[in-house]
Amino acid sequence: MNKHSKYILSIAAAATFTVSGCTKNFEGYNKDPYGASNDDLLPDYGLVVGQLKEAQRSIYVYQPAWVTQLQQNLMGDVFGGYMMSPTPFRGNSNNLTYDLVDGWNLFALSPAYSSPEASVMAPLSNVTLITKTPAPDLYAMALILKVEAMHRVSDIFGPIMYSKYKVRAEDGGYDYDSQQEAYTNFFKDLSEAITILTPLRTQKPTPTFVNADLVYKGDYGKWLQFANSLRLRLALRIVKADAAKAKSEGEAALANAGGLLSKASDNFSVDIGATVHPLNTISGAWGDIRMGAPMESILKGYNDARLPKYFAPAIDNAVKGQFKGIRNGIDIDAKTRYQDYSALVDLPSKLQLLSAAEAWFLKAEAAARGWANAGNAKDNYESGITTSFNQYGVDASASAYINDATSKPAPYIDPKAITPGQNDIKDGNPNLSTITIKWNEADNFETKLERIITQKWICIFPDGQEAWSEFRRTGYPKLFPVVINNSGGKISTSVFIRRINIPPDEYLTNPKGVDRAIKTLKGPDNGGTRLWWDVQ
């Protein structure tokens, strides 16, 4: 294990000692996170700009890279089927083999509230408190950012501190929203922000809004499109849990005059300047992440022109020159076994959180469900593919790809497997998808849904958190189950991991609040319990 991996393990092991729980000293750091009063902030909004920038950079923490590794990479990026680590952390008993590491998983929670590296709720709470009347555009930005950040946290843990943030209960604890309550409040906040931005969408932005915006350089119209697209994403997320609410919110997003993201240049991607994308460090400098087997199976099977845009050919002598992924949750004796499989191609210094291609696929699913103003499912589906191909500069291949009615995901073979049973996924195996690419209007809804989600999964790379959420919601794309399951029976191999347990730090620092929070779950506080929206 290289020095970076050792550093990760030492940090993770010490997490409960070096980073306080997000509710420890809660009242103090939430009242005054910047040591500035409202009077200090109001004159030129200089500190408000700083807080909005901090929140944008904290949704997906980009530095130090080891925080990204723990916040998402050794969780959603792997659980969503995109990647796998060649490194046998903790003797190969870790998140990737379903032995959930509390010290790692704390970092999926702490940046949302307050940590040495990042914070979302503290600065945004301060911004919304003082900008609603004098600066509604900044207020709207803060609401949208809050939803974008916190729905990701809720989709990991379930209950979160959101509407009750900073509010102490009578017994001294701090209460969580159940996930259902959180989503209700997400829609409320998005609706309010959309109402503010809709009449502003063609107006010149204020200098303060421009200075605060790390995505669109102050374009109100683009922020409105992002808010509508995010609203549609979350509406579809809850479609099995509350179909009526999902339809109402989705149709509201589709009906708004601002529209959805539609071109690759519309992607909601946070600019991190000259900073190297953390995945470049984790894959390149550290060698701690490689392509996942599902990516190999699906992209190679489809002859997808985006494959070399995502990953590099392997340099391992056993598979040299091939695009080779690692199956999740397998027996790994040493890092050297798989470290020369396909690494990630270097990503630009932007953190993509919602793409225009995804918005087209959201619209395709909405159309397939018969929602108003969604247009035609086939047209939306094909627009999603062409938009993604355009994003990666492979436009010339889009037409042939869209009209390919025969290619299917390819069987996966691991020539270096240790454990029998992990070395191939043969034709006919239920975990190997048989879905083709070309749209067929005669297909039933479920087949259409698998086709839409499989293509959406490809296009939203490398956002593994969203990929994992959509896999849990729909079961698509079909992924390969872990071979080694170290959960002690808490997580089903065939059902896959459904969530992350609330870190022990929270039990220590906010026991009464956590006790109430876990009672809102469908089962025990472990990785096998489904979230509210995760309906079988």
Disulfide bonds with the S-S distance in Angstrom:
none
